[in-house]
Amino acid sequence: MNRAASTTTMMRSLFTRRRASLAAASLTALLAGGAALAATPGVDEPPLPGTPRALEVPSFQEARLPNGVRVIVAERHALPLVSVALYLHLGAAADPSGRAGLAALTNDLRTKGAVVDGQRLDATQIARQAEALGSSLDSATDWRGSALTMTVAKPKLDAATALMAGSLLHPTLAAGELDRLKQQTSDSLKLSLSDPMALAGLTARRAWWGGSVYGGAVTPASLARIGRTDVQAFARQQLRPELATLVITGDVTLAQAKALAQRHLGSWKPNRMALPQPRNEAAAPQTPTTVLINLPGAGQSGVVVMAPAVPYDSPDRRVAQVAGAVLGGGYSARLNQEVRIKRGLSYGAGAGLDFQPVGGVLSARTQTNNTTAGQVVQLMRDEIVRMGQELPADEELEARKAALVGGYGRQVETTGGLAAVALDLIGRDRPLSDAQTHVPEIQAVTAVQVRDYAAKQWSLMALRTVVVGDMAKAAEGLKPVADKPLTLDAKDLDLESATLVKAR
């Protein structure tokens, strides 16, 4: 090697060693810096928890117009925003026998055509007017009542109330719009009736409530029976100022709301007809405790296991809510732990409560492979019964209570959520002060109360089960958990019948 080449090689070696030394030093500094960063909350560690904020639920204030219309307000002036709901205290529990869906169709039609301030508007014009106000005119119906709702900026409140009042008081209830709504609803139902989880839910409701109105389900057959004269008659039944409530939440005062109500609803005349009475029958099951519905070709089985719950007015209603949350109120709740996390038998399992004046039901639900449906039924039953045999751990109980409180807190943070709380209380004929006592009552529930409630309500004998799936694959695994079940093909299922069986 000549001297020039030797010098070049030496320089390269020195450069390489220096670069390696610098890299090592940089790595050391980086690691040291990383260690420092790792100790910095919000960088490589979760941020430190902030100071908890007390949940503030505005008090509801109320007044009445001379004609009987109730006005309810919750003030929140941080933003120039208001949510408005116009509610009629008569809902699906007043659907005539054989015409399930009438209340919902009637209310939906109010957004599809009406006379507003003397001007006849069709569905498109109503939608455009609502859009021009920066909102949409929405309708909702449950067992207890029907509502029209909007959320708008404060300067648009008068115009929004005028649009809602016209739609409520002077709907055109056009035959063409009714036909269109019936077709849309029927198409949606066809999808539900072919889905194992959705069909299991519909079947479970009827299996639990039997002939009670609360077991009712909208079906293609019940829709077909509803004509325009039915809708017109139901609208007349609902249109009573004594049944109406105007709820406004947000940047408004009671005096402003009452003046607004007087302007748009004050001329509404009462009538002397007897007030309509919704049906209110207790649960009366007429099927075996296990119902298996064969849905050939279904890729999975929908599973619902039901247990009794108390009426909404029961002193134990908050205990029931906490017990339901411990069982199936989130990712870390017991059902999801056992079914999904530990065994991988489903993408998720949970439970929900349905409170009615005459009683209630807890429904534990999941979807699983057809071949594992029996295993899942047994797991869910075991977890429900186990709730009454041992105390929930302190950490478990507090986590579920925190989830309930957090969910309620997020709801009442918005004007729309606050209005929904008021509507729920109105529909259940509960004091408006329940909005303030809701969280303290949840927080006061103890582990002993949860266990004792479950022991009283959730015995194995009290449970009812519905499974919908491909029984060619599921039946064998279901044998150990299905004692003398009612087994039907989906094509022979009648959701209008308390027995679930089509008449021959």
Rosetta blueprint (number, residue, H / E / L):
1 M L
2 N L
3 R H
4 A H
5 A H
6 S H
7 T H
8 T H
9 T H
10 M H
11 M H
12 R H
13 S H
14 L H
15 F H
16 T H
17 R H
18 R H
19 R H
20 A H
21 S H
22 L H
23 A H
24 A H
25 A H
26 S H
27 L H
28 T H
29 A H
30 L H
31 L H
32 A H
33 G H
34 G H
35 A H
36 A H
37 L H
38 A H
39 A L
40 T L
41 P E
42 G L
43 V L
44 D L
45 E E
46 P L
47 P L
48 L L
49 P L
50 G L
51 T L
52 P L
53 R L
54 A L
55 L L
56 E L
57 V L
58 P L
59 S L
60 F E
61 Q E
62 E E
63 A E
64 R E
65 L L
66 P L
67 N L
68 G L
69 V L
70 R E
71 V E
72 I E
73 V E
74 A E
75 E E
76 R L
77 H L
78 A L
79 L L
80 P L
81 L E
82 V E
83 S E
84 V E
85 A E
86 L E
87 Y E
88 L E
89 H L
90 L L
91 G L
92 A H
93 A H
94 A H
95 D L
96 P L
97 S L
98 G L
99 R L
100 A L
101 G L
102 L H
103 A H
104 A H
105 L H
106 T H
107 N H
108 D H
109 L H
110 R L
111 T L
112 K L
113 G E
114 A E
115 V E
116 V E
117 D L
118 G L
119 Q E
120 R E
121 L E
122 D E
123 A H
124 T H
125 Q H
126 I H
127 A H
128 R H
129 Q H
130 A H
131 E H
132 A H
133 L L
134 G L
135 S L
136 S L
137 L L
138 D E
139 S E
140 A E
141 T E
142 D L
143 W L
144 R L
145 G L
146 S E
147 A E
148 L E
149 T E
150 M E
151 T E
152 V E
153 A E
154 K H
155 P H
156 K H
157 L H
158 D H
159 A H
160 A H
161 T H
162 A H
163 L H
164 M H
165 A H
166 G H
167 S H
168 L H
169 L H
170 H L
171 P E
172 T L
173 L L
174 A L
175 A H
176 G H
177 E H
178 L H
179 D H
180 R H
181 L H
182 K H
183 Q H
184 Q H
185 T H
186 S H
187 D H
188 S H
189 L H
190 K H
191 L H
192 S H
193 L H
194 S L
195 D L
196 P H
197 M H
198 A H
199 L H
200 A H
201 G H
202 L H
203 T H
204 A H
205 R H
206 R H
207 A H
208 W H
209 W H
210 G E
211 G L
212 S L
213 V H
214 Y H
215 G H
216 G L
217 A L
218 V L
219 T L
220 P H
221 A H
222 S H
223 L H
224 A H
225 R H
226 I L
227 G L
228 R H
229 T H
230 D H
231 V H
232 Q H
233 A H
234 F H
235 A H
236 R H
237 Q H
238 Q H
239 L L
240 R L
241 P H
242 E H
243 L H
244 A E
245 T E
246 L E
247 V E
248 I E
249 T E
250 G E
251 D L
252 V L
253 T L
254 L H
255 A H
256 Q H
257 A H
258 K H
259 A H
260 L H
261 A H
262 Q H
263 R H
264 H H
265 L H
266 G L
267 S L
268 W L
269 K L
270 P L
271 N L
272 R L
273 M L
274 A L
275 L L
276 P L
277 Q L
278 P L
279 R L
280 N L
281 E L
282 A L
283 A L
284 A E
285 P L
286 Q L
287 T L
288 P L
289 T L
290 T E
291 V E
292 L E
293 I E
294 N E
295 L L
296 P L
297 G L
298 A L
299 G L
300 Q E
301 S E
302 G E
303 V E
304 V E
305 V E
306 M E
307 A E
308 P E
309 A E
310 V L
311 P L
312 Y L
313 D L
314 S L
315 P L
316 D L
317 R H
318 R H
319 V H
320 A H
321 Q H
322 V H
323 A H
324 G H
325 A H
326 V H
327 L H
328 G H
329 G L
330 G L
331 Y L
332 S L
333 A L
334 R H
335 L H
336 N H
337 Q H
338 E H
339 V H
340 R H
341 I H
342 K L
343 R L
344 G L
345 L L
346 S L
347 Y L
348 G L
349 A E
350 G E
351 A E
352 G E
353 L E
354 D E
355 F E
356 Q E
357 P L
358 V L
359 G E
360 G E
361 V E
362 L E
363 S E
364 A E
365 R E
366 T E
367 Q E
368 T E
369 N E
370 N H
371 T H
372 T H
373 A H
374 G H
375 Q H
376 V H
377 V H
378 Q H
379 L H
380 M H
381 R H
382 D H
383 E H
384 I H
385 V H
386 R H
387 M L
388 G L
389 Q L
390 E L
391 L L
392 P L
393 A L
394 D H
395 E H
396 E H
397 L H
398 E H
399 A H
400 R H
401 K H
402 A H
403 A H
404 L H
405 V H
406 G H
407 G H
408 Y H
409 G H
410 R H
411 Q H
412 V H
413 E L
414 T L
415 T H
416 G H
417 G H
418 L H
419 A H
420 A H
421 V H
422 A H
423 L H
424 D H
425 L H
426 I H
427 G H
428 R L
429 D L
430 R L
431 P L
432 L L
433 S L
434 D H
435 A H
436 Q H
437 T H
438 H H
439 V H
440 P H
441 E H
442 I H
443 Q H
444 A L
445 V L
446 T L
447 A H
448 V H
449 Q H
450 V H
451 R H
452 D H
453 Y H
454 A H
455 A H
456 K H
457 Q H
458 W L
459 S L
460 L H
461 M H
462 A H
463 L L
464 R E
465 T E
466 V E
467 V E
468 V E
469 G E
470 D L
471 M H
472 A H
473 K H
474 A H
475 A H
476 E H
477 G H
478 L H
479 K H
480 P H
481 V H
482 A L
483 D L
484 K L
485 P L
486 L E
487 T E
488 L E
489 D E
490 A H
491 K H
492 D H
493 L E
494 D L
495 L L
496 E L
497 S L
498 A L
499 T L
500 L L
501 V E
502 K L
503 A L
504 R L
